[in-house]
Amino acid sequence: MRIAFPVTEDQGLNSPVYGHFGSAPQFVVLDSGSGGFEAIRNTDAHHEHGQCQPIKALGGTNVDLVVVGGIGAGALMKLQSQGIRVFRAVEGNVRENLELLKSGKLPEFAANMTCAGHNGGHGCAH
């Protein structure tokens, strides 16, 4: 299983998980079978609000899951339409969130948990 974690910079498993999918500078993609990982640059980081293209952001890299602090409804629906499940990260690094995911302690994102904008501090669940 391939899991994408949005991050600011590649520090491998010690990379802090970024708070928002669309504007993350890059992703650490972990292969849970082999334990290997790679960092990929977010090729869609500079888009207008609501115009996130998550498959483009992932550079076409195939993933099964995304673990992130926050995500917009459009990006969530686009990922889900591709069969990609999205889980809500807690503050911490990739390693910590991976362990929580494995133990079933991270909630799967639902539409009512998504970010609806950043204006005036309203709308985000993260």
Backbone as a ProteinNet text record, in pm:
[ID]
protein_1_A
[PRIMARY]
MRIAFPVTEDQGLNSPVYGHFGSAPQFVVLDSGSGGFEAIRNTDAHHEHGQCQPIKALGGTNVDLVVVGGIGAGALMKLQSQGIRVFRAVEGNVRENLELLKSGKLPEFAANMTCAGHNGGHGCAH
[TERTIARY]
83.7	0	89	53.3	131	52.8	120.3	56.7	130.1	54.5	112.7	88.1	195.1	189.9	237.4	151.2	197.7	294.9	407.5	510.2	569.3	635.9	705.2	836.2	912.2	1040.1	1062	1141.4	1168.1	1267.6	1216.4	1300.6	1268.9	1225	1189.3	1075.3	1085	979.3	968.3	1069.9	1066.4	1005.5	958.9	898.7	768.6	753.8	625.1	517.6	400.2	289.8	233.3	215.7	168.4	18.3	-27.1	-165.1	-266.2	-224.4	-322.6	-269.3	-351.2	-309	-263.6	-350.7	-328.1	-205.1	-168.1	-55	73	72.9	194.3	304.2	425.1	534	572.1	556.8	590.6	520.1	539.9	478	585.9	576.3	654.5	558.9	595.5	512.7	581.7	512.5	566.8	503.5	584.9	536.4	535	415.5	406.5	454.5	454.9	503.3	653.5	724.2	870.5	934	857.7	913.6	989.5	1002.6	1072.1	984.6	1049.7	974.3	1046.7	968.6	1023.7	957.5	1026.7	970	939.4	820.7	784.4	735.8	770.9	732.7	586.9	514.7	375.8	375.4	332.6	333.2	207.4	121.2	-1.6	-15.9	95.2	89.9	39.2	58.4	19.7	-104.6	-217.3	-345.4	-440.9	-545.9	-646	-725.6	-775	-853.6	-970.3	-988.5	-1095.9	-1061.2	-940.9	-902	-793.3	-777.8	-675.8	-699.5	-591.8	-594.2	-503.7	-560.1	-476.6	-392.6	-441.4	-360.8	-241	-261.9	-151.1	-55	-109.3	-25.1	68.4	18.6	98.9	189.2	192.3	280.8	249.3	123.8	85.6	125.9	185.7	227.1	104.1	98.5	-14.1	-2.8	-111.2	-118	-252.6	-258	-381.3	-447.6	-364.2	-412.4	-338.4	-404.6	-341.3	-368.1	-267.1	-281.9	-240.4	-335.9	-312	-393.5	-345.8	-416.9	-544.7	-548	-666.7	-670.6	-792.3	-811	-944	-949.7	-1073.9	-1167.5	-1295.7	-1396.4	-1372.9	-1334	-1310	-1196.4	-1086.1	-972	-1008.5	-1082.4	-1124.8	-1209.5	-1307.3	-1394.3	-1316.6	-1220.2	-1140	-1054.5	-995.1	-916	-1005.4	-1117.8	-1208.4	-1262.1	-1284.6	-1334.6	-1231.6	-1105	-997.8	-971.3	-1055.3	-1039.4	-934.7	-892.9	-791	-860.2	-831.8	-889.4	-804.1	-868.9	-800.3	-828.2	-719.9	-730.2	-676.1	-733.4	-695.2	-576.5	-467.3	-346.2	-361.7	-282.8	-268.8	-135.5	-116.5	11	122.3	224.3	335	398	482.8	555.6	495	554.8	507.1	506.8	614.6	625.2	511.5	485.8	381	243.2	217.4	87.8	72	180.5	175.6	136.1	193.8	160.2	13.7	-35.4	-176.1	-268	-228.1	-306.4	-314.5	-200.3	-195.4	-281.3	-290.3	-368.1	-514.5	-553.7	-692.6	-735.8	-640.4	-671.7	-684.6	-669	-689	-825.4	-906	-1036.6	-1024.4	-1112.8	-1118.4	-1196.8	-1145.9	-1211	-1349.6	-1443	-1577.8	-1596.3	-1695.5	-1718.1	-1733.8	-1794.6	-1815.8	-1688.5	-1578.4	-1451.1	-1356.6	-1398.8	-1308.4	-1295.9	-1193.3	-1164.7	-1252.4	-1323.1	-1411.6	-1355.1	-1231	-1168.3	-1093.8	-1014.5	-932.2	-968.2	-1067.3	-1103.9	-1161.6	-1101.4	-1152.5	-1140.6	-1063.4	-1043.1	-1161.4	-1257	-1374.4	-1363.2	-1424.5	-1441.3	-1345.5	-1234.4	-1139.8	-1156.8	-1150.1	-1158.8	-1020.3	-915.9	-779.6	-717.2
-116.9	0	124.3	221.1	345.2	457.8	525.5	629	760.3	866.2	999.4	1085	1149.4	1242.7	1379	1481	1614.9	1666.6	1723.5	1773.3	1903.5	1977.7	2099.7	2065.2	1974.8	1931.9	1785.1	1721.6	1578.8	1554.4	1498.8	1450.1	1302.3	1236.8	1096.3	1075.6	973.1	941.9	1046.3	1129.6	1235.9	1365.8	1367.1	1486.8	1520.4	1644.8	1683.9	1683.4	1627.1	1623.8	1764.2	1808.9	1943.8	1954.6	2073.7	2094.9	2103.1	2116.6	2129.2	2062.9	1982	1905.6	1994	2084.2	2157.8	2245.7	2303.3	2396.1	2334.3	2205.1	2138.6	2148.1	2186	2195	2061.3	1953.1	1822	1712.7	1590.8	1474	1368.6	1301	1180.3	1065.7	979.8	865.3	740.4	671	553	427.6	328.3	196.8	110.5	82.5	10.2	-133.9	-188.7	-326.2	-336.9	-247.6	-253.5	-165.5	-67	27.7	141	136.1	242.1	364.7	476.9	600	689.3	781.3	879.7	1013	1120.2	1254.4	1304.2	1361.6	1420.4	1563.7	1650.1	1791.4	1806.8	1894.9	1925.3	2012.4	1956.7	2030.5	2115.1	2121.2	2201.4	2291.3	2323.2	2398.7	2540.9	2598.9	2738.7	2745.9	2712.9	2716.7	2808.8	2850.6	2933.2	2846.8	2909.4	2836.5	2765.7	2639.7	2561.3	2497.3	2521.2	2467.9	2361.2	2300.8	2198.3	2079.7	2033	1913.4	1809.6	1729.4	1641.9	1540.6	1488.7	1391.5	1463.6	1585.1	1665.9	1699.7	1733.3	1765.8	1650.2	1530.2	1410.9	1371.7	1453.7	1428	1299.7	1255.5	1131.8	1006.5	1023.7	909.6	837.6	707.7	628.5	608.3	641.5	618.5	556.6	488.8	427.4	511.5	580.8	660.9	793.4	893.5	1021.3	1045.8	1091.9	1128.7	1274.2	1362.2	1506.6	1572.8	1688.3	1762.9	1825.4	1875	1940.3	1929	1935	1922.1	1985.9	2045.2	2102.9	1995.3	2028.7	1932.2	1887.5	1980.7	1944.6	1844.7	1871.3	1779.3	1644	1645.6	1519.8	1438.4	1501.8	1429.8	1377.2	1455.4	1411.1	1290	1292.5	1177.5	1055	1074.2	962.1	903.2	987.9	937.2	848.5	861.9	777.6	656.1	638	524.3	546.4	671	703.7	746.3	676.8	709.4	818.2	907.6	1020.5	1018.2	1022.1	1018.1	1147.2	1185.3	1309.1	1283.8	1352.4	1340.6	1418	1381.5	1459.3	1532.4	1631	1702.6	1603.4	1606.8	1514.3	1480.5	1379.1	1346.5	1225.8	1191.9	1081.1	951.8	923.5	798.9	786.3	894.2	891.8	870.9	940.3	926.4	790.7	734	600.1	497.5	509.2	417	431.6	556.1	578.8	523.8	538.6	484.3	332.2	268.5	122.4	70	148.3	103.6	147.9	207.2	246	368.3	453.3	568.7	700.8	698.7	820.6	812.5	918.8	915.2	937	871.4	893.9	1022.9	1106.5	1234.1	1210.9	1293.1	1301.8	1445.7	1470	1603.7	1710.2	1675.8	1775.5	1808.3	1743.7	1769.4	1853.9	1893.4	1959	2108.1	2165.4	2307.6	2380.8	2483.8	2559.5	2696.5	2720.3	2849.2	2899.1	3000.8	3053.7	3196.3	3253.6	3392.5	3408.9	3496.3	3525.8	3410.8	3308.4	3197.2	3102.1	3109.6	3022.3	2910.7	2800.5	2696.3	2580.4	2592.7	2481.4	2399.6	2270.5	2180.3	2151.3	2203.3	2175.6	2298.6
0	0	0	-83.8	-92.6	-26.2	67.4	148.6	129.5	94.4	75.1	198.8	244.2	356.6	307	302.6	266.1	372.8	328.6	420.4	366.9	455.9	414.9	347.6	410.6	354.4	384.4	301.2	315.5	427.6	536.9	645.6	669	560.9	570.4	668.2	748.8	845	955.4	969.8	1071.2	1019	894.6	836.5	908.9	955.9	1013.7	905.2	938.6	842.4	829.5	706.5	675.2	701.7	735	773.8	662.4	536.5	428.7	301.7	239.4	122.1	6.5	-37.6	-161.9	-163.9	-50.5	-47.7	6.5	32	81.5	-23.9	14.9	-82	-145.5	-70.2	-123.9	-46.2	-90.3	-28.2	-3.7	109.4	132.5	104.5	10.3	-26.6	25	113.2	180.2	121.8	93.1	51.6	177.4	228.5	355.8	344.3	224.4	205.4	217	147.8	146.4	253	303	399.3	332.4	200.9	128	112.5	86.4	65.5	-32.6	-89.9	-182.4	-153.8	-187.4	-176.1	-316.4	-332.8	-460.7	-438.3	-530.8	-522.7	-562.5	-492	-525.4	-650.6	-762.7	-888.5	-908.1	-804.5	-810.8	-688.2	-622	-495.8	-513.7	-630	-651.9	-739.1	-679.1	-749.2	-673	-739.6	-673.4	-577.4	-468.6	-370.9	-439.7	-407.8	-466.3	-599.2	-649.8	-780.8	-771.5	-656.6	-635.9	-729.4	-788.2	-871.8	-804.4	-713.8	-630.7	-706.1	-816.5	-892.3	-953.7	-1001.8	-1052.9	-939.1	-821.6	-705.9	-672	-685.8	-656.4	-772.6	-876.5	-989.6	-1062.8	-1054.6	-1120.8	-1045.7	-928.1	-846.3	-793.3	-810.8	-761.5	-611.6	-540.8	-397.4	-363.3	-249.6	-201.8	-93.4	-15.6	97.1	102.6	161.2	194.1	342.1	414.4	555	566.5	606.2	606	716.3	762	865.8	816.4	693.3	639.1	488.5	434.1	289.8	251.8	135.5	85.5	32.4	26.7	-18.5	-162.2	-249	-388.9	-403.1	-335.1	-341	-281.9	-170.8	-109	-206.6	-268.8	-363.3	-483.4	-531.9	-646.5	-609.8	-491.7	-447.6	-429.8	-361.1	-336.9	-466.9	-568.4	-696.4	-766.9	-726.2	-780.6	-691.4	-588.8	-497.8	-390.2	-370.2	-270.5	-141.4	-33.4	96.6	162.3	237.5	300.2	449.5	528.6	673.6	734.4	847.1	913.9	1007.3	979.5	1060.4	1190.7	1287.1	1408.9	1399.7	1484.1	1484.1	1515.3	1436.5	1455.2	1321.6	1322.1	1200.3	1128	1015.5	933.7	1013.7	1085	1162.3	1264.3	1339	1441.8	1379.4	1269.1	1203.5	1136.9	1086.9	1029.4	1136.2	1253.7	1363.4	1404.3	1411.3	1445.5	1337.2	1211.6	1101.1	1111.6	1134	1144.3	1258.6	1366	1482.3	1475.1	1362.5	1343.4	1421.5	1460.1	1544.4	1469.2	1335.9	1257.6	1189.9	1201.7	1135.8	985.5	912.7	768.8	744.5	652.5	623.4	564	610.1	553.4	507.6	423.4	368.4	477.1	590.2	695.9	774.4	741.9	810.3	725.3	605.8	512.5	537.7	477.8	486.1	385.7	433.9	345.7	312.5	347.1	319	440.9	419	526.6	562	498.2	523.5	662.9	741.4	873.9	971.6	936.6	1028.1	1037.1	946.6	950.6	847.7	877.3	777.2	784.7	852.6	856.4	983.5	966.3	1081	1138.9	1075.3	1124.5	1182.8
[MASK]
++++++++++++++++++++++++++++++++++++++++++++++++++++++++++++++++++++++++++++++++++++++++++++++++++++++++++++++++++++++++++++++

